[in-house]
Amino acid sequence: GDYGTVLRRTGGVWEKMIAGTDANLTDVWGVTADDVWAVGLLGTVLHYDGSAWQPVDTGLPIEYYDVWGTAADDVYLVGQYGLLMHWDGETWKVALSSTTANLRDVHGLSGDDVYAVGQGATIMHYDGKGWGIQPVQPYVMSDGSQIIVQDQLNGVFAAAGDDGWAVGNNGTIVRFNGETWNLHPTGMDPFTLRGVHGWDDEHVWAVGAEGTILFFDGQQWIPQESGVVATLYDVWGDGMSNTYAVGDAGTILAFVPVE
């Protein structure tokens, strides 16, 4: 979080760690308990080796927004001006990008199936050979008019090769069907959505402004009561009994299933 805040949950308790930076941190991802990356503003990239957080110099003093990977030698980070970088286990290298839009989130299914999303409804896809743009298709209204999706996308989640989600400003939700990205209207208030994650096509969460939490059950998005008004920036989980959302003012929410 802000001002170099890093929290770790062990034994059911959240404890603050020493990150060695005052920069705002925007995302964290790890392979194992002793191989974790955190990124943030002012070109901040940190690595945790199980003992301490250490700064890593990428040579690019810009704003990094998200980090994700598949293995210790296959990690991606995204940031300003369409920046895409890849960690091969030894060095961070800039990947060829076909956009200058700020990229806000990165997620994928494997090392050759990765998505990055950002400004202006930009969706980038890596197929193992290179990064290319995948446009969001115009949404055709009942009267024949079209809605062109241009809102910034803040989060992306790939559920399967033929199923992916991206969420963004003004309540925008788009879904990938294996061939195209299409607007997925919910009919709900257009609160900005910041993060999306799930574990299959019937369990997907989206979070955002004013404590917004939505749950997709395979058929529709259902609003959930969060009990907070803080903006929620991200959500992650590996099962119904292990799902967390985090946000402003130190907010950490855990999903508790109703038995």
Secondary structure, 3 states (H helix, E strand, C coil): CHHHCEEEEECCEEEEECCCCCCCEEEEEEEECCEEEEEECCCCEEEECCCCEEECCCCCCCCEEEEEEEECCEEEEEEHHHCEEEECCCCEEECCCCCCCCEEEEEEEECCEEEEEEHHHEEEEECCCCEEECCEECEECCCCCEECCCCCEEEEEEEECCEEEEEEHHHCEEEECCCCEEECCCCCCCCCEEEEEEEECCEEEEEEHHHCEEEECCCCEEEECCCCCCCEEEEEECCCCCEEEEEHHHEEEECCCCC
